[in-house]
């Protein structure tokens, strides 16, 4: 279980950094949202043979990023 927590922590750090560089208004929040999206897409693809899960996750991530950047513009 500790290994899984480290794995998620590293992903969260990476995604929060990406969110920050992308200009998100709240990088930690967007990082957590992207982590949930990534992990959910991975689980769906692994357990349900969902074709296109990665593409759907990518589109959702772009929507989240757009919303996060829009909130900067107020």
C-alpha positions, 0 to 999 in steps of 0.5 A: 500500500505504501508503494501505491501511495508513493506512486500517486504522490509522484503523479500528483506532484507531476500533474500539479507542476504541469497545471502550474506551468499551464497557468492554472488559477489553482494548480494543486486543485487542478493537479488533484482533478487530473490525478483522479481523471488519470487513475479513473481512466486507467481503471476503466481501461484495465477492467472494462476493456474500454476502447478510447478511454485514453482519448476521452480522458485527454479531452476531459483533461483539456476541458479541465485545463481550459476551465482552470485557466478561464478562472484566472481571467475571472 
